[in-house]
């Protein structure tokens, strides 16, 4: 063994990669070694490959990967991955868009594909079936005007991709460029098409660096064939140096001795490579091991480490003498890092989140900020008003800054509560529209209602997947059946009506630009509605409105698909969470002539026998809403856009923008927030 052997202990594999690059940089910059004299190796490189790929790119060091870089790190590899994703996991709009993005301009099958081929497709539609694609493209083509018809190009490709892994060879030849096609062919040669996910991960490409002018990162077997004078061995633990020889699962040792089956086991290969590498490391040799693996498990030292060698423990947060990158240098020089505007802002944010006072990083902004004023001046909905009252900071994020939660790409097994509620409301709207004006929903028999509901369910079954994600076919069937049962409860809830009563569902109001009078509506959908006592305009769609024949009485209903909560009869504003019923009352009282008497109801359809809950005093509820909205606007215009109760909800769409431990953060800040909210917080105590 070479004389200059040293042993170091690092926190984990990533820390080992960082220390190796620091060591490499020190040797090169000090002039002690040329890059072609330096080698970093391990018995198996998988645990460190990704770390080296990222860190070397950041440091711009001349490090050659002798075993190649993963194919999936290249554009061609990503094109293969996109095709494999479609073949193995099925059609889906996101998958097809990704594949066409890689293949357009590089494949002969898509040579004539229009650049705007997806124009007219609904972004929220999952489109997992070939018939859904056909119907969606048919509808989109009708909306494209003179933009061209992509169906002659797209549909044959989709028909091929729908065949799954069986069409892998043909799909690769048609949709991949020359370089990507070569990788695809090699992946299919190594394993069946069903295993593309794994064969693509194992493929590697040359990194393009000259090994004669670069340091090398390689497996120990490579370095043993071409030793270098400066060597750093990573992963010097009992699991890696040497690796253990496992018993063959098909031919155990009692049937055929291991020495016969494998005359040169991997353990002996590793020991032999260790001896060759260390003996040829004439200038310097560093043995590096991790104290824990990537999952946090403890690791023991390799038996190959000399007992006489002294151990140097390298802490993860230590200040190195030689940094390998700009980020590493700033970590080593706190004074210089403090001058960086980005790091200063990040550090200030971290500290402010831990101070029991209201700061700019909690939502404190200057008074009358233009973006907030603009957001307040926009037409509001029940959703935006709930955020304004229950979580002012989320209101600013959503409506002043335009942040939105990213929808899930995968096919859902169930619809979430919001989508399920929208499904029930869609069934209600289509059913009542089918019954009005003849024979009229109020005059229709139960059999006529059920027939109209069945027709609406069938229409939704085919059209819903063209606009948004839907569960797989069998689950979608059961979901529709359950939603239809809730819709039937809502439609048959009231047994008697006054003669001449008209009914509407999903009746729009305040929708700018939608002024068409359809189905004999009682008002124009773009009619303005304002919350009394404020200048806030509102919009929405009333779940159901019943208007008597003499137009002196009107009843609005807010349907909830969930189960009735405790003390439901006491709900008025629901601590700022149940606003629809009051908003519907405002719209009906302002848009219907002759000031009719308004009855506002809340109905929970999730109960076996749902019962409606009426607002005891509609005018008082409207006045309370106006007062709370005024207080919220005053708060926001004063610059106090702070987190409210909804910030603590598990399904909060903006949870990712809060500190990593929202409960601890909000508990620490609660006192300061409540002082800043002042009287506005009263809305969270009202029923």
C-alpha positions in Angstrom: 0.0 0.0 0.0 1.1 3.5 -0.8 2.7 5.4 2.1 0.4 8.5 2.0 -2.9 6.9 3.0 -5.4 9.0 4.9 -8.9 8.0 6.1 -11.8 10.5 6.4 -15.3 10.0 7.6 -18.2 12.0 6.1 -21.8 12.4 7.0 -23.5 10.7 4.0 -22.8 9.9 0.4 -23.6 13.5 -0.8 -21.1 14.8 1.8 -18.5 12.3 0.4 -19.0 13.7 -3.1 -18.6 17.3 -1.9 -15.4 16.5 0.0 -14.1 14.6 -3.0 -14.6 17.7 -5.3 -13.0 19.9 -2.6 -10.0 17.6 -2.6 -9.8 17.6 -6.3 -10.0 21.4 -6.6 -7.3 21.7 -3.9 -4.9 19.4 -5.8 -5.4 21.2 -9.2 -5.3 24.8 -7.9 -2.2 24.2 -5.7 -0.3 22.7 -8.7 0.3 19.4 -6.9 -1.5 17.4 -9.5 -2.8 17.7 -13.1 -6.4 16.6 -13.7 -5.3 13.5 -15.6 -3.5 12.3 -12.5 -6.5 12.3 -10.2 -9.1 9.6 -9.8 -12.2 9.2 -7.6 -13.8 5.7 -7.5 -16.1 3.3 -5.8 -17.0 -0.3 -6.2 -20.4 0.7 -7.5 -21.1 4.3 -8.5 -25.0 4.4 -8.2 -25.1 6.1 -4.8 -22.9 9.0 -5.9 -23.7 9.5 -9.6 -26.5 11.9 -9.3 -24.7 14.0 -6.7 -21.6 14.3 -9.0 -23.7 15.2 -12.0 -25.3 18.1 -10.2 -22.3 19.3 -8.2 -19.8 19.1 -11.2 -22.2 21.1 -13.3 -22.3 23.8 -10.6 -18.5 23.7 -10.1 -17.5 23.4 -13.8 -14.7 21.0 -12.9 -13.0 18.7 -15.5 -14.4 15.4 -14.2 -14.8 12.5 -16.7 -17.4 9.8 -16.0 -15.6 6.7 -17.4 -18.8 4.6 -17.1 -20.9 7.3 -18.8 -23.7 9.5 -17.7 -27.3 8.2 -17.4 -29.2 8.3 -20.7 -32.2 10.0 -18.9 -30.0 13.0 -18.2 -30.0 13.8 -21.9 -32.7 15.2 -24.2 -32.7 12.0 -26.3 -33.1 10.0 -23.2 -36.1 12.1 -22.1 -37.7 11.6 -25.5 -37.4 7.8 -25.0 -38.8 8.2 -21.4 -41.8 10.2 -22.7 -42.6 7.5 -25.2 -42.1 4.7 -22.7 -44.4 6.6 -20.3 -47.2 6.6 -22.8 -46.8 3.0 -23.8 -46.6 1.6 -20.2 -49.0 4.0 -18.4 -51.6 4.7 -21.1 -52.7 7.7 -23.0 -53.1 11.0 -21.2 -53.1 14.6 -22.3 -50.1 15.5 -20.3 -48.1 12.5 -21.5 -49.1 13.0 -25.1 -48.2 16.7 -25.0 -44.8 15.8 -23.5 -44.1 13.2 -26.1 -45.1 15.4 -29.0 -43.0 18.2 -27.6 -39.9 15.9 -27.9 -41.0 14.3 -31.2 -42.2 17.2 -33.2 -39.7 18.2 -35.9 -37.6 15.0 -35.3 -40.0 12.2 -36.3 -41.4 11.4 -39.7 -44.8 10.5 -38.3 -45.3 14.0 -36.9 -43.6 15.9 -39.8 -46.9 17.6 -40.8 -48.1 18.2 -37.2 -49.3 21.8 -36.9 -47.5 23.8 -34.2 -50.8 24.7 -32.5 -52.2 21.1 -32.8 -53.6 21.2 -29.2 -55.5 24.5 -29.7 -59.1 24.0 -28.5 -58.4 21.0 -26.2 -59.4 21.6 -22.6 -56.2 21.7 -20.4 -58.0 20.0 -17.5 -59.2 17.0 -19.6 -57.2 13.8 -18.8 -58.1 12.0 -22.1 -57.0 8.5 -21.1 -59.1 6.7 -23.8 -58.8 6.8 -27.6 -62.5 7.5 -28.0 -62.1 10.5 -25.6 -59.3 11.8 -27.8 -61.5 11.4 -30.9 -64.4 13.3 -29.4 -62.1 16.0 -27.9 -60.3 16.6 -31.2 -63.6 16.7 -33.1 -64.9 19.4 -30.7 -61.5 21.3 -30.7 -61.4 21.3 -34.5 -64.8 22.9 -34.6 -63.4 25.8 -32.5 -60.1 26.1 -34.4 -61.6 28.1 -37.4 -58.9 28.2 -40.0 -56.1 26.9 -37.8 -55.9 23.5 -39.6 -57.1 20.0 -38.8 -54.6 18.0 -36.7 -56.7 14.8 -36.7 -55.2 13.1 -39.8 -51.7 13.3 -38.2 -52.6 12.8 -34.5 -55.2 10.1 -34.6 -53.0 7.4 -36.4 -50.3 8.0 -33.9 -52.7 7.8 -30.9 -54.1 4.5 -32.4 -50.6 3.1 -32.4 -49.7 4.3 -28.9 -53.0 2.8 -27.5 -51.6 -0.6 -28.4 -49.2 -0.4 -25.5 -45.8 -2.1 -25.2 -46.6 -4.4 -28.1 -46.1 -1.5 -30.4 -42.8 -0.3 -28.8 -40.6 -1.1 -31.8 -42.9 0.5 -34.4 -43.6 3.5 -32.2 -39.8 4.1 -31.6 -39.2 4.0 -35.4 -42.0 6.5 -36.1 -41.7 9.0 -33.3 -38.0 9.2 -32.3 -35.2 11.1 -33.9 -32.0 9.3 -35.0 -30.1 9.5 -31.7 -33.1 8.7 -29.5 -34.0 5.8 -31.8 -30.6 4.2 -31.3 -31.1 4.4 -27.5 -34.6 3.0 -27.9 -33.4 0.0 -29.9 -30.7 -0.7 -27.4 -33.2 -0.6 -24.5 -35.5 -3.0 -26.3 -32.5 -5.3 -27.0 -31.6 -5.5 -23.3 -35.1 -6.2 -22.0 -38.7 -6.7 -23.1 -40.8 -3.7 -23.8 -42.6 -4.1 -20.5 -39.3 -3.4 -18.8 -38.5 -0.2 -20.6 -38.7 1.8 -17.3 -35.8 -0.2 -16.0 -33.7 -0.7 -19.1 -33.7 3.0 -19.9 -32.5 3.7 -16.4 -29.5 1.4 -16.9 -28.4 2.9 -20.3 -25.5 5.3 -20.3 -23.9 7.7 -22.7 -20.3 9.0 -23.1 -20.0 12.3 -21.3 -17.9 13.9 -24.1 -14.9 14.8 -21.9 -11.4 13.8 -22.8 -10.1 11.3 -20.2 -6.5 12.4 -20.9 -7.2 15.9 -19.8 -9.7 15.3 -17.0 -9.9 13.8 -13.5 -11.9 10.6 -13.6 -14.9 9.3 -11.6 -15.3 5.6 -12.2 -16.0 2.1 -10.8 -13.0 0.5 -9.1 -12.8 -2.1 -11.8 -12.0 0.7 -14.4 -9.4 2.3 -12.2 -7.7 -1.0 -11.5 -7.0 -1.3 -15.2 -5.5 2.2 -15.5 -4.3 3.4 -12.1 -3.5 7.0 -11.3 -1.1 8.5 -8.7 -3.8 10.5 -6.8 -6.8 8.4 -5.7 -9.8 8.9 -3.5 -11.9 5.8 -2.7 -15.5 6.4 -1.7 -17.9 4.2 0.2 -15.2 2.5 2.4 -17.9 0.7 4.4 -18.4 -3.0 5.2 -21.2 -3.1 2.6 -19.2 -1.8 -0.3 -15.5 -2.6 0.2 -15.7 -5.4 -0.5 -19.2 -6.2 -1.7 -20.7 -9.3 -0.3 -21.3 -12.4 -2.5 -24.9 -13.4 -2.3 -26.1 -17.0 -2.8 -27.5 -17.7 -6.2 -31.4 -17.9 -5.8 -31.7 -20.5 -8.5 -28.7 -22.8 -7.7 -28.0 -22.7 -4.0 -24.7 -23.7 -2.5 -25.8 -27.2 -1.3 -26.6 -28.1 -4.9 -23.5 -26.6 -6.6 -20.7 -25.1 -4.5 -20.2 -21.4 -4.9 -16.6 -21.8 -5.9 -17.6 -23.8 -8.9 -20.5 -21.6 -9.9 -18.5 -18.4 -9.5 -14.8 -19.0 -9.5 -14.0 -15.2 -9.2 -16.6 -13.8 -6.8 -17.2 -10.1 -6.5 -15.7 -10.0 -3.1 -12.4 -11.2 -4.4 -12.6 -8.8 -7.3 -13.0 -5.8 -4.9 -10.2 -6.9 -2.7 -7.9 -7.3 -5.7 -8.9 -3.9 -7.1 -8.3 -2.3 -3.7 -4.8 -3.7 -3.6 -4.0 -2.6 -7.2 -5.4 0.9 -6.8 -3.8 1.7 -3.5 -0.4 0.3 -4.4 -0.3 2.4 -7.5 -1.4 5.6 -5.7 2.2 6.8 -5.3 1.3 10.5 -4.7 -1.6 10.2 -2.4 -4.5 8.0 -1.4 -7.7 9.0 0.6 -10.1 6.4 1.9 -13.5 8.0 2.4 -16.5 6.5 4.2 -20.0 7.6 5.2 -21.2 7.4 8.7 -24.8 7.0 7.5 -26.4 6.0 4.2 -28.9 8.1 2.2 -31.8 6.7 4.3 -30.1 7.6 7.6 -29.0 4.1 8.6 -25.6 3.7 10.3 -22.7 2.3 8.4 -19.6 0.5 9.8 -16.1 0.9 8.4 -14.7 -1.4 5.8 -12.3 -4.2 7.0 -9.9 -3.1 4.2 -9.1 0.2 6.1 -5.7 -0.1 7.7 -6.0 -0.3 11.5 -2.9 2.0 11.9 -4.4 4.8 9.8 -5.6 7.8 11.7 -9.3 8.9 11.1 -10.3 12.5 10.3 -14.0 13.3 10.9 -15.3 15.8 8.4 -18.4 17.5 9.6 -21.0 18.5 7.1 -21.1 22.2 8.2 -17.3 22.6 8.4 -15.5 25.5 6.7 -13.2 24.0 4.0 -9.8 25.5 3.1 -10.7 25.0 -0.6 -14.2 25.4 -1.9 -15.2 23.6 -5.1 -18.0 26.0 -6.3 -19.4 29.4 -5.8 -22.1 28.1 -3.4 -19.5 26.2 -1.4 -17.3 29.3 -1.2 -20.2 31.4 0.1 -20.9 28.7 2.7 -17.3 28.9 3.8 -17.3 32.8 4.0 -20.2 34.0 6.0 -19.1 37.7 5.7 -19.1 37.4 1.9 -22.4 35.5 1.9 -23.9 38.3 4.0 -23.3 40.7 1.0 -25.4 38.5 -1.3 -28.9 40.1 -1.7 -30.5 36.7 -2.3 -28.9 35.1 0.7 -29.6 38.1 2.9 -33.2 38.0 2.0 -33.5 34.3 2.6 -31.7 34.6 6.0 -34.0 37.5 7.0 -37.1 35.5 6.0 -35.9 32.5 8.1 -35.3 34.7 11.1 -38.6 36.6 10.7 -40.6 33.4 10.6 -39.2 32.6 14.1 -40.0 36.0 15.7 -43.3 36.4 17.6 -44.1 39.7 15.8 -45.7 40.5 12.4 -43.1 41.1 9.7 -43.0 41.6 6.0 -42.4 37.8 5.6 -45.7 37.1 7.3 -47.8 39.2 4.9 -47.2 42.7 6.1 -47.1 45.0 3.0 -47.4 48.7 2.4 -50.8 50.3 2.7 -52.9 50.5 -0.5 -50.6 48.3 -2.5 -51.7 48.6 -6.2 -52.0 44.8 -6.7 -54.1 44.4 -3.6 -56.3 47.3 -4.5 -56.8 45.8 -8.0 -57.7 42.4 -6.6 -60.2 44.0 -4.2 -61.7 45.9 -7.1 -62.3 42.8 -9.2 -65.6 41.0 -9.2 -65.6 38.6 -6.3 -67.0 35.1 -5.9 -68.0 33.0 -2.9 -64.5 31.4 -3.1 -62.6 34.7 -3.2 -64.7 36.1 -0.4 -64.1 33.1 1.7 -60.4 33.5 1.3 -60.7 37.2 2.0 -62.5 36.5 5.3 -60.8 33.2 6.3 -57.2 33.6 5.0 -56.3 37.2 3.8 -52.7 36.1 2.9 -54.0 33.3 0.6 -56.4 35.9 -1.0 -53.4 38.0 -1.9 -51.5 35.1 -3.2 -54.3 33.8 -5.4 -56.0 37.0 -6.6 -53.3 39.7 -6.4 -50.3 37.6 -7.4 -52.2 35.0 -9.5 -50.7 31.9 -7.8 -52.6 28.7 -8.5 -52.2 25.1 -7.2 -50.8 22.7 -9.8 -53.4 20.1 -10.6 -52.5 16.4 -10.3 -51.4 14.8 -13.5 -52.3 11.2 -12.7 -55.7 9.7 -13.3 -57.7 10.1 -10.0 -59.4 7.1 -8.4 -61.9 9.4 -6.9 -63.0 13.0 -7.4 -62.1 15.4 -4.6 -64.9 17.1 -2.6 -64.9 20.2 -4.8 -65.0 18.3 -8.1 -67.7 15.9 -6.8 -69.9 18.8 -5.8 -69.5 20.4 -9.2 -70.5 17.0 -10.7 -73.7 16.9 -8.7 -74.5 20.5 -9.7 -73.9 19.7 -13.3 -76.4 16.9 -13.1 -78.9 19.2 -11.4 -78.5 21.9 -14.0 -78.9 19.6 -17.0 -81.9 17.8 -15.5 -83.9 21.0 -14.7 -82.9 22.6 -18.0 -84.3 19.5 -19.7 -87.6 19.8 -17.8 -88.1 23.5 -18.4 -90.2 25.0 -19.7 -92.2 21.9 -20.7 -93.5 20.1 -18.8 -91.9 22.3 -16.1 -89.9 21.1 -13.2 -92.5 22.1 -10.7 -95.2 20.1 -12.6 -93.0 17.1 -13.5 -93.7 13.7 -12.0 -91.1 11.7 -10.3 -90.9 9.4 -13.3 -90.2 12.4 -15.6 -87.6 13.7 -13.2 -85.8 10.3 -13.1 -85.9 10.0 -16.9 -84.4 13.5 -17.4 -81.8 12.8 -14.7 -80.8 9.5 -16.5 -80.4 11.4 -19.8 -78.3 14.0 -18.1 -76.2 11.4 -16.4 -75.4 9.8 -19.7 -74.5 13.1 -21.3 -72.2 14.0 -18.4 -70.6 10.5 -18.5 -69.3 11.2 -22.1 -68.6 14.9 -21.8 -67.0 15.3 -18.4 -63.8 13.4 -19.4 -63.4 15.7 -22.3 -63.0 18.7 -20.0 -61.4 17.4 -16.8 -59.9 14.4 -15.2 -62.2 11.4 -14.4 -61.6 8.1 -12.6 -61.2 4.9 -14.5 -64.2 3.5 -16.3 -65.7 1.3 -13.6 -65.0 3.8 -10.8 -66.4 6.6 -13.0 -69.6 4.6 -13.4 -70.0 4.2 -9.6 -69.1 7.8 -9.0 -71.8 9.0 -11.5 -74.3 6.6 -9.9 -73.7 8.0 -6.4 -73.8 11.6 -7.7 -77.1 10.9 -9.5 -78.6 9.6 -6.2 -77.6 12.9 -4.5 -79.1 14.9 -7.4 -82.3 12.9 -7.2 -82.6 13.7 -3.5 -82.2 17.4 -4.3 -84.7 17.3 -7.2 -87.4 15.4 -5.1 -86.8 17.2 -1.8 -89.9 19.4 -2.2 -93.1 17.6 -2.7 -95.4 20.6 -3.4 -95.1 23.9 -5.3 -97.4 26.8 -5.7 -99.2 26.8 -9.1 -97.0 28.5 -11.8 -93.7 28.2 -9.9 -90.7 28.2 -12.1 -87.3 26.7 -11.2 -83.8 27.2 -12.4 -80.5 25.5 -11.4 -77.0 26.9 -11.8 -78.5 30.3 -12.5 -75.6 32.7 -13.2 -75.4 36.3 -12.2 -72.6 38.9 -12.4 -70.8 37.0 -15.2 -69.2 39.7 -17.4 -69.6 39.2 -21.1 -72.3 36.5 -20.8 -75.5 38.5 -21.5 -77.4 35.9 -23.6 -80.9 35.3 -22.4 -81.4 31.5 -22.6 -84.1 29.2 -21.3 -86.3 32.2 -20.3 -84.0 33.2 -17.5 -85.4 35.7 -14.9 -82.4 38.0 -15.5 -79.4 38.5 -17.7 -76.3 36.5 -16.6 -74.2 39.6 -16.8 -76.4 41.6 -14.5 -74.5 43.5 -11.8 -74.8 42.5 -8.1 -73.2 44.5 -5.3 -72.9 43.6 -1.6 -75.1 46.2 0.3 -73.0 48.7 2.2 -69.9 48.1 0.0 -68.8 48.7 -3.5 -67.8 45.0 -4.0 -69.4 43.4 -7.0 -70.1 39.6 -6.8 -70.8 36.8 -9.3 -71.7 33.2 -9.0 -74.3 30.6 -9.9 -77.3 29.8 -7.7 -77.6 26.1 -7.2 -81.4 26.4 -7.4 -83.9 29.2 -7.6 -87.7 28.7 -7.3 -89.9 31.7 -8.3 -93.6 31.8 -7.6 -96.0 32.5 -10.4 -97.0 35.9 -9.0 -93.2 36.7 -8.6 -93.8 37.8 -5.0 -91.8 35.0 -3.4 -88.4 33.5 -4.3 -86.5 30.6 -2.7 -82.8 30.0 -3.2 -81.1 26.8 -2.2 -77.4 26.0 -1.6 -76.7 22.3 -2.0 -73.9 20.6 -0.1 -72.8 17.1 -1.0 -71.4 16.4 2.4 -72.9 15.1 5.6 -74.8 17.6 7.8 -72.5 19.1 10.5 -73.5 19.5 14.1 -75.8 22.4 15.0 -76.5 23.0 11.3 -79.6 24.9 12.1 -77.5 27.7 13.7 -75.3 28.3 10.6 -75.6 31.8 9.2 -72.1 32.7 7.7 -70.4 29.6 9.2 -67.4 31.7 10.5 -67.0 33.1 7.0 -67.0 29.7 5.3 -70.7 29.4 4.3 -71.4 32.4 2.2 -73.2 31.1 -0.9 -76.7 31.2 0.7 -76.3 34.8 1.6 -74.8 35.7 -1.7 -77.7 34.0 -3.5 -80.1 36.1 -1.4 -78.4 39.3 -2.4 -78.6 38.4 -6.1 -82.3 37.4 -5.9 -83.3 40.5 -4.0 -81.4 42.9 -6.3 -82.2 41.3 -9.7 -85.8 40.4 -9.3 -88.3 43.2 -9.6 -91.0 44.2 -7.1 -88.7 43.3 -4.1 -90.0 39.7 -3.6 -89.8 37.9 -0.2 -86.6 35.8 -0.2 -86.2 32.4 1.5 -82.6 31.1 1.6 -82.0 27.4 2.4 -79.0 25.2 3.1 -79.4 21.5 2.2 -76.9 18.7 3.0 -77.5 16.0 0.5 -75.1 13.5 2.2 -77.8 12.7 4.8 -80.1 9.7 4.3 -83.1 12.1 4.5 -81.8 15.6 3.8 -83.7 18.5 5.4 -83.4 22.2 4.4 -82.2 24.8 6.9 -83.6 28.3 6.3 -81.9 31.6 7.2 -83.9 33.0 10.1 -83.3 36.6 9.0 -82.0 37.2 5.5 -81.7 40.9 5.8 -79.6 40.6 9.0 -77.3 38.0 7.4 -76.8 40.3 4.4 -75.9 43.2 6.7 -73.5 41.0 8.6 -71.7 39.9 5.4 -71.4 43.5 4.3 -69.8 44.5 7.6 -67.3 41.6 7.6 -66.3 42.3 3.9 -65.8 46.0 4.7 -63.6 45.0 7.7 -61.6 42.6 5.4 -61.1 45.3 2.8 -59.9 47.8 5.5 -57.5 45.2 6.8 -56.0 44.4 3.3 -55.7 48.0 2.2 -54.0 48.7 5.5 -51.3 46.2 4.5 -52.2 43.3 6.9 -52.4 40.4 4.6 -51.9 37.7 7.2 -52.7 34.0 7.5 -56.1 33.2 8.9 -57.8 30.0 10.1 -57.9 28.3 6.7 -54.1 28.4 6.6 -54.1 25.6 9.1 -56.3 23.3 7.0 -54.6 20.1 5.8 -55.9 20.6 2.2 -54.9 24.2 1.9 -53.8 24.8 -1.7 -51.2 27.3 -0.5 -49.7 25.2 2.3 -46.5 24.8 0.3 -45.9 28.6 0.4 -46.0 28.6 4.3 -43.0 27.5 6.5 -42.4 23.7 6.5 -44.1 23.4 9.9 -47.2 25.5 9.6 -48.7 24.5 12.9 -45.6 25.5 14.9 -45.3 28.8 12.8 -48.9 29.8 13.3 -48.8 28.9 17.0 -45.7 31.1 17.5 -47.3 34.0 15.5 -50.9 33.7 16.8 -50.7 36.4 19.4 -49.2 38.9 17.0 -51.6 38.0 14.3 -54.6 38.4 16.5 -53.5 41.9 17.6 -53.0 42.9 14.0 -56.4 41.5 13.0 -58.2 43.4 15.8 -61.9 43.5 15.3 -61.8 41.8 12.0 -61.3 38.4 13.8 -65.0 38.6 15.0 -66.0 36.9 11.8 -64.4 33.7 12.9 -66.6 33.5 16.0 -69.9 34.0 14.3 -72.2 31.1 13.4 
